[in-house]
Amino acid sequence: MLNWRENDYLTLQVPPSLVMNNPYIKLGQLLASTCKELPGPKECRRTAKELWEVVVQICSVSVQHKRNHDGRVGLIKHRESSMGILYRSKLITFIKKLREPLVLTTLISLFVKLHSIVRVVTNQYSAALNLYLQAGAVCSDLFTKGVPPDVYSDQVLKRMIKCCSMMNCHTQVAVLCQFLREVDYMTAFKALQEQNSHDAMDSFYDYIWDVTILEYLTCILLLVAAIKAIGQTELNTSNPEEVLQLAAHKRKKRFLQAMAKLYF
């Protein structure tokens, strides 16, 4: 059904008893619902979150400690967790049968996101950022389209900001602060004050569209690049909202493409 794009059937017509008793139907319904709503707002985020939780449970492993004859802990075995609705090996078999591009893109994005969290926890910040950017690139045709909000949620964006901050790429931090639903001015201003930035600072100022941040750069730091940017007519706050959104979207796309060149 997924390969035939029968999303309406999977989300609306499958009997609830079948969904409850068949894990493949349950997984298929979550995938169909997520793909059907993309790039939707709240409904999509709720469905995508449920799909994410299901995949995380399937991919988790249980650790078994085996004691030696002297009582000390010896061999550690990692086994597929039985917490998920099906085993990971069964999920992989299921994925191999999929052919529909949007379904595959959604699943790839989920797996990349899962691996990136592991990289952040283990302090592999460049590798984590690479994976976050891959997740965004996969579902936006290499950032030629907008990244769906369930892929670059505030939680994900804050992890990306942390990665950049830990690598002393402070201008990248400031740019990413604009991507949040509510711009994090405190973090952005603090990042822009840092003296030991390891990114090409001047090349990233062109990607700032938030006038408050540009005014900060102009008035406090007296940067010529910021003065030039704030003078662009498309960033004039008296412009219609759609003009301002288009200007922001254009800079988001160019920034993410520039980041992809750096970290891919």
C-alpha positions in Angstrom: 0.0 0.0 0.0 2.9 2.4 0.8 4.5 1.7 -2.6 1.2 2.4 -4.3 0.7 5.7 -2.3 -2.5 4.4 -0.8 -2.0 6.7 2.2 -5.7 7.5 2.6 -6.6 3.9 2.8 -3.9 3.2 5.4 -4.8 6.2 7.5 -8.6 6.1 7.2 -9.9 2.7 6.2 -7.8 0.1 7.9 -9.8 -1.5 10.8 -8.4 -0.4 14.2 -8.2 -4.1 15.3 -5.9 -4.8 12.4 -3.7 -1.9 13.3 -3.4 -3.0 17.0 -2.6 -6.6 16.1 -0.3 -6.2 13.1 2.9 -4.2 13.8 3.6 -3.9 10.0 0.1 -2.3 9.5 0.8 0.0 12.5 4.2 1.1 11.1 2.7 1.5 7.6 -0.1 3.7 9.0 2.3 5.9 10.8 4.5 6.3 7.7 1.5 7.0 5.6 0.1 9.6 8.0 3.5 11.4 8.2 3.9 11.4 4.5 0.4 12.5 3.9 0.7 15.5 6.2 4.2 16.7 5.0 5.0 19.5 5.2 2.1 20.2 7.5 2.1 21.9 10.9 1.0 20.5 14.2 -0.8 17.4 13.0 2.3 16.3 11.1 4.6 17.0 14.1 2.4 14.8 16.4 2.4 11.9 13.9 6.1 12.3 13.2 6.8 12.2 16.9 4.9 9.0 17.3 6.7 7.4 14.3 10.0 8.6 15.8 9.2 7.0 19.1 8.3 3.7 17.5 11.5 3.6 15.4 13.7 4.5 18.4 12.2 1.6 20.4 12.7 -0.8 17.5 16.4 0.3 17.1 17.3 0.2 20.8 19.4 -2.7 22.1 19.4 -4.5 25.3 22.7 -5.1 27.1 23.3 -8.5 28.7 26.3 -9.0 31.1 27.7 -12.5 31.4 29.7 -13.3 34.5 32.9 -15.4 34.4 33.6 -18.3 36.7 35.2 -16.0 39.2 32.1 -13.9 39.4 33.5 -10.9 37.5 31.5 -9.3 34.7 32.9 -10.6 31.4 31.4 -10.7 28.0 28.8 -8.0 27.2 26.2 -9.0 24.6 24.0 -6.5 22.7 20.7 -8.0 21.7 17.8 -6.6 19.8 15.3 -5.1 22.2 11.9 -6.6 22.5 10.4 -3.3 23.6 9.5 -2.3 20.0 6.5 -3.3 18.1 8.8 -5.6 16.0 12.5 -6.6 16.0 15.1 -4.4 14.2 15.9 -7.2 11.7 12.2 -7.4 10.8 12.2 -3.6 10.3 15.2 -3.8 7.9 13.4 -6.5 5.9 10.3 -4.3 5.8 12.4 -1.3 4.6 14.0 -3.3 1.8 10.6 -3.9 0.3 9.8 -0.2 0.1 10.1 1.7 -3.2 8.1 4.9 -2.8 10.5 7.9 -2.7 8.8 10.0 0.0 8.4 7.0 2.4 12.1 6.1 1.9 13.1 9.8 2.4 11.1 9.9 5.7 12.7 6.8 7.0 16.2 7.8 6.0 15.7 11.1 7.8 14.6 9.3 11.0 17.7 7.0 11.0 20.1 9.9 10.3 18.5 11.8 13.2 18.9 8.8 15.5 22.6 8.4 14.7 23.2 12.2 15.0 21.9 12.1 18.6 24.5 9.4 19.4 27.3 11.6 18.0 26.2 14.6 20.1 26.2 12.5 23.3 29.7 11.2 22.5 31.0 14.7 21.8 31.5 14.0 18.0 30.1 17.4 17.1 31.3 17.7 13.5 30.0 14.2 12.7 26.7 15.0 14.4 26.3 18.2 12.4 27.1 16.3 9.2 24.2 13.9 10.0 21.8 16.7 10.9 22.6 18.4 7.6 22.1 15.1 5.8 18.7 14.7 7.3 17.7 18.1 6.1 19.2 17.6 2.7 17.4 14.3 2.1 14.0 15.8 2.6 14.5 19.1 0.9 16.2 18.1 -2.4 19.6 19.4 -1.1 18.0 22.5 0.5 16.4 23.7 -2.7 13.1 23.4 -0.8 12.2 24.2 2.8 13.1 21.5 5.4 9.9 20.2 7.1 9.5 21.4 10.7 9.4 17.9 12.1 12.9 17.3 10.7 14.4 20.7 11.9 12.3 21.0 15.1 13.5 23.4 17.8 15.0 20.5 19.7 17.1 19.5 16.6 18.1 23.1 15.9 19.3 23.6 19.5 21.5 20.5 19.1 22.9 21.9 15.9 23.6 25.2 17.8 25.3 23.3 20.5 27.5 21.5 18.0 28.6 24.7 16.3 29.2 26.4 19.7 31.4 23.5 20.9 33.5 23.8 17.8 33.8 27.6 18.3 31.9 28.3 15.1 30.1 31.2 16.8 28.8 33.0 13.7 27.1 29.8 12.6 25.5 29.7 16.0 24.1 33.2 15.5 22.6 32.3 12.1 21.0 29.2 13.4 19.4 31.1 16.3 17.2 32.7 13.7 15.8 29.3 12.6 14.1 28.8 16.0 10.4 29.5 16.3 11.3 32.3 18.7 14.7 33.8 17.8 17.2 33.2 20.7 18.7 36.6 20.9 20.6 36.0 24.1 22.5 33.1 22.6 23.0 34.9 19.3 24.4 38.1 20.9 26.7 36.1 23.1 28.0 34.1 20.2 28.7 37.3 18.1 30.8 38.7 21.0 33.1 35.7 21.0 36.7 36.6 19.9 37.9 33.0 19.1 35.4 32.1 16.3 36.8 29.4 14.1 34.4 29.9 11.2 34.7 32.4 8.3 32.8 35.1 10.1 32.4 37.6 7.3 31.1 35.0 4.8 28.2 34.1 7.2 26.9 37.6 7.9 25.1 37.6 4.5 22.8 34.8 5.9 21.4 36.9 8.7 17.9 38.3 8.0 16.7 39.2 11.5 16.9 43.0 11.7 17.4 43.0 15.5 20.6 40.9 15.1 21.7 43.0 12.2 21.2 46.2 14.3 23.2 44.6 17.1 26.1 43.9 14.7 25.8 47.4 13.3 25.5 49.4 16.5 27.5 47.4 19.0 30.2 45.8 16.8 30.2 48.4 14.0 30.6 45.7 11.3 30.7 47.0 7.7 29.2 43.7 6.4 26.2 44.1 8.8 25.7 47.8 7.7 25.6 46.6 4.1 23.2 43.8 4.9 20.7 45.9 6.9 20.6 48.3 4.0 19.0 45.7 1.6 15.5 46.8 0.6 14.1 43.2 1.0 14.9 43.3 4.7 13.1 46.6 5.4 10.6 45.9 8.2 7.9 48.0 6.5 7.8 45.3 3.7 4.8 43.0 3.5 5.1 39.8 5.6 5.4 37.6 2.5 8.4 39.7 1.2 10.2 39.3 4.6 9.4 35.6 4.7 10.8 35.1 1.1 14.0 37.0 2.1 14.4 34.7 5.2 13.7 31.6 3.1 16.3 32.6 0.6 19.0 33.1 3.2 18.1 29.9 5.1 18.5 27.9 1.9 21.9 29.5 1.0 23.2 29.1 4.6 22.3 25.4 4.7 23.8 24.8 1.3 27.0 26.6 2.5 27.0 24.4 5.7 26.6 21.3 3.6 29.7 22.2 1.6 31.6 22.6 4.9 30.5 19.4 6.7 29.7 16.9 4.0 
